Amino acid sequence: MRTQSEAFALVVEARQHLKNQKPNSLSEQTIKGYESEAQRLFAKSDSDINKILPAIRDTESKSTYHRRKAAIRYVLMQILEKQLRLQDKAQRDQNIEEFHRHIEVISGALKLLDTITKSPNARPLETTRRRRSKRQDLHRLPSNWRDLMADKTEHGKYKIPYLVSAISGCRPGELEKGIKVTFSDSDLLVRIDSGIKVSENKGQPWREIRYSLKDHDHPLIRSLIETLQGKHQAKSGSAVISIEKQTNFRSAMAEAGKKLWPNGPRVTPYCLRHAFASDLKRVQRLSQDDVSAAIGHCVNKTASYYGQFQIGKSGSEGVRPLSVQAARPILQTRSNIPGMQAPKDQGS
């Protein structure tokens, strides 16, 4: 059994770890993902410190490697916070046995935190190539690829979800939660209330993208309206469009893309998201803030990661929303370059 001074030294060290922790507002989805990842890694390594690092490093993906490290750190900090409360209670209750039991848990968590912090970055950072962006893949697809993919999904269960994804640029996880579409003969409103990648200072709790066929009669928008009218036997109305599993939707899109372009890139819902952002960057009436809001961001810098003005500039016409609204204003985090101005499509 540890001496009292040794036990209290561990308590002080644990409190210092929590004090030094950088505040980071995580979304509910991220927390669940971290907890699930950490649980899997602990089970794989039998909670053995010497086996945890090999388990974290057992991947060829940089993003997976860093996610695993972040997941373990998050869960260990939660353990420290809980055990500190419990040892405080044990001290107040003068329960020496319980106090030392919590101290040993704190000691184990601190050792593992120290091991992960001091370990050099491993193989994934040294040997893997940078992952190819879906934005780059769009250059390898024909300009009308979205229309061709829509034809492929014409008679399947993903016809409507595909069209909603194409004209809203929504994330697959948002579609899994459900997206409200309000339609009429001449107007279409897509509202995304998802909570995906949303925290206190991140993302958009809700956003709306409105189209007017009087202004812009795009085949994908027209197809969605006509399909919804036929399904609901009404000229106007609303519906919540969703999918059961985003993994199945992603696989169905990839399979359809493989049939169309056997030697082409893997087509996924994020290809639609990049294409949507590219379209919006060419719409004259939409500002950079509108583009950020439409893809669910609340800062303007990150919109540069999605789509490109040049993608789809020639060939098939892109979608052109009438307006975009979102819950939060856009924070200006992107550095402006004097004398530089984004080009505009005069016909948009």
N, C-alpha and C positions, 0 to 999 in steps of 0.2 A: 504494500500500500504506500502511496506517495505521502511525503510529509505535507503538513499544512502549507508551508511556504512554497513548495513545488506546485501544489494544486492551485494556490492563489496566483502564482506566476502564469500558469496556463490560462486562467480566467482573464488576467490582464491582457495577455497576448491575443486572446480571442476577441476581447472588446476592441482592441486596437485594430484588428482586421476589419471588423464591422465599421469602425469609425472611418477607416481609410477607403472603404468601398465607395467608388464613384456612383452617385445617384443615377439610375438608369430606369426610366419608366418602360417596363416591358408590357406588351400586349398579353391578353389572356391566352391567345393561341401560342405565342412564343414560350410562355411559362409552361404550358402543357407539353409542348414539344421538348423543352429542356428536361422536364421531369421524366418523360417517357424515355428519352435518350439516355439519361443518367441511370435510370433503373435497368435498362438493357445492358449498359456497360458494367454496372456493378454485378449483375447476374453472370455476365460472361467472364468476369475476372474473379468471381467468388469474393468480392470486396477486398481483395489482396492488393496492397499498395504496389507490390512488385509486378503485378499483372495488369494494373489499370492503364499505365502508359502504353504498353504494347497493344492493348485493346483500343485505345484512342488513336494510335498510329496505324491501325490496320485498315487503311483506306488509301486509294490513289487520288482522292479528291481533296483539294485544299479547303474548300468550303465545308466539307464534312468534318475534316480534321479540326478546324477552328470552332465549328458548332459543337463538337463533342467536348472540347476543352471548356467552352463557355458554359455548356450544360452542367459539367461536373463542378465547375466553380460556383455556379448559381446554387446548385443543390447543397454543396458543402457550406455555403454561407447561410442558407436556410437552416441547416442542421446546427451550426454554431449559435445562431440566434435563439433557436428553440432550447438547446441544451443549457445556454446561459440562464434563461428564465427558470428552467427546471432546477438547476443547481442552486439558484437564489432561493427557491422555495424549500429545497432540501435543507439549506442552512437555517432558514427561519424555523423550520419544523424540527431542527436538530437531529435530522435523520442522516447519520454519518455514512451509512452503507449506500443510500441513494445518492448522496453528494458525490462520493468517490466513483460511483458508476457513471454519473453524468460527466465527471472530470475525464474519465477514460475515453468516452465518446468524443469529447472536445479535443483531447490529445490526438486521437486518430484522425479527426477531420483536419486539424492543423498540420499534421505530418503530410497528409495527402495534398493539401493546398500548397505546402512548401515544395513538395516533389514536383507538382505540375508547374509551379511558377519558375523553378530553377532549371527545369528540363529544357534542353535546346530544342528549337523547332525541328521537327523530324522530316522523314522522307518525302511526304507530299509536297513540302515547300521547295525541295531540292530537285526533284525529278519529274514533276508533272508539268504538262503544258498548260498555258492559260486556256480556260474553257471558252469555246467558241460562242459568241453571242448570237441569240436568235435574230438580232437586228442585222448582223452580217449575213445570215442565211437568206434574208429576204432578197438580197441581190441575185441569188441563184434561182429564184422562182419567177415565173412569168408575171407580167403586170396584172393579169386578171386571175391570179391564182385563187383569190377568195371566192370569186364567182364559180370557178371550176370545183372548188371544195364544197360549195353550197349545193351544187348539182349532185355530188357524191353522197351527201347526207339527206337528199330530198325525201327518201322514203324510210328513213330510220328514226329512232327515238331521239336522236340528237339534232334533228333539223332545226327546231326552234332555239335550243340552247346555243347552237353554232351561230345562228343569225344574231342572237343577242350579244354574244361575245364579239362578233365581227363589228358591230356598230357601236359598242360601248367600251371596248378595250378592257373589260372587267377581268379580274383575276379568277382563275378556276375555283379558288376557295370561296370567293364571293358568290359565284354561280351555285356552288354547293349549298350555301346558306339561303339562296333565293333572291331574285331580282325582280322588282315590280315594273311591269310594262303597261302603260296606258296608251290606248290606240283609238284612232278614228280614221275616217277616209283620207284626211289630209295632214294629220299630226301624229307624232309618236313621242312619248316621254318615257325615258328609262331612268328609274330611281334605284340607286344602290345603297341600301342600308345594311352594312355588313359587319363592321367591326374588324375586318381583316386588316392587319398591319396598322391598327389604330391604337394609340396610347394617349397619355395626357398631352404630349407635345409632338405627336407624330400622326400623320395620315388625316383622312377626312371621315368623320362619323357617318356622313351621308353626302351624296352628290347626285345631281340630275343632269341629264343630257337630253336636249329637246331637238327634234327634227320637224321641219315643215315641208311637206311634199310640194306645196305651192312654190317653195323657194328652190327645192333640190330633190328631184325624183330619182333617187338611187335605186338600182334593182334589188339590192339586199334589204333596204328599208321597205320598199314596196312588197317584196316577198314576205317579210315578217308580218306586215299589216294584213295582207291577204290571207296568210296562214292562220293568224289569230282570229280574223273575222270568220273564216270557215270553221275553225274549231269551236268557237263560242256562238256561232250562228247569230252574230250581231255586228252592226256597222261600227259600233264603238264599245269600249269597255276596258277592263283591266285584268291582268293576270300576273301571278307570281311564277316566274320561270326558274326552275332549279334542276340540278342533276343529283343522282344518288351519291356517286363517288367521283371526285375529280380525277383520280387515277384511271378510271375506266373511260372517262371522257377524253383524257389525254391520249390513251392508247387507241381509241377509235379514230381520233384525228390523225395520229401518226400512221395508222393502217391505211386510211383513205389517201393520205399524202403519198404513201409508198406505192399504192396502185397507180396513182397519177404520174409520179416521177420516181421510178425505181432507183435511179442513180442520183436523185436530188437530196436535199437536206431533210432532216426529220422535222415534220410540220407539227407544231404543238399550239395550245391556246396562247402561249406567249408570242408566237409569230403574229397572231391576230392583234395582240396588245401593241406590239411594235408598229404594225401596219396602221392601226388606228391613230397612234401618236404621230406617225409620219403624215397622215392625212390632215390632222388638226394643225400641224405646223405650216401647212400651206393655205389655210383658210384665213383670208384677210381680216375678217371681222373678229376673229378670236385673238386674244392677247396671249403672251407667254404664260401669264397667270391662269388663263382659262385652260390651257393645255395641262398645266400642273394639276389643277383642280379636277379635270376630266379623268385623269389617270389615278386619282385618289391620293395625291400628295399635298402637303401644306407648305412646302418650300419650293422655290423656283429652280434651284440648282439641279435637283434629281431628274427633272423632265428631260435634261440633256442626255440621260442614259437610255431613253426610249425613243425609237424611231429616228428618222432623218428627213430633212426637208427634201432631199434629192430622191428618196425612195418612192417609186410610183409616180414620179413627176410626169413621165411620159407613159402613154398607154392608157389602161383602164382608169376611169375617174374614181377618185376617192370619196369617202363620205364627208359631208360638210354639215355639222350641227348648226342649228340656228342660234342656240345659246347653251351655256354651261353655268350651273350654280352649284355651290358647295357650302358645307357648314362653316368652314374656317377660312379666314383670309390667308393669302399666300405670303409667306415671309420671304423677304428678298435676301437670299443667301448666295446668289451667284454674282461674281465680279463682272462688272460691265467693262468692256474694252472700248475706249474712246474712239469715235469715228467708225465703229462697226455697228451695223444694223442688220437684223435678220431679213432676208429677202421675202417678198410677199408675192402671192399669185394674184395678179390683177383680175383674173376671172373668177376668184373665189368669193 
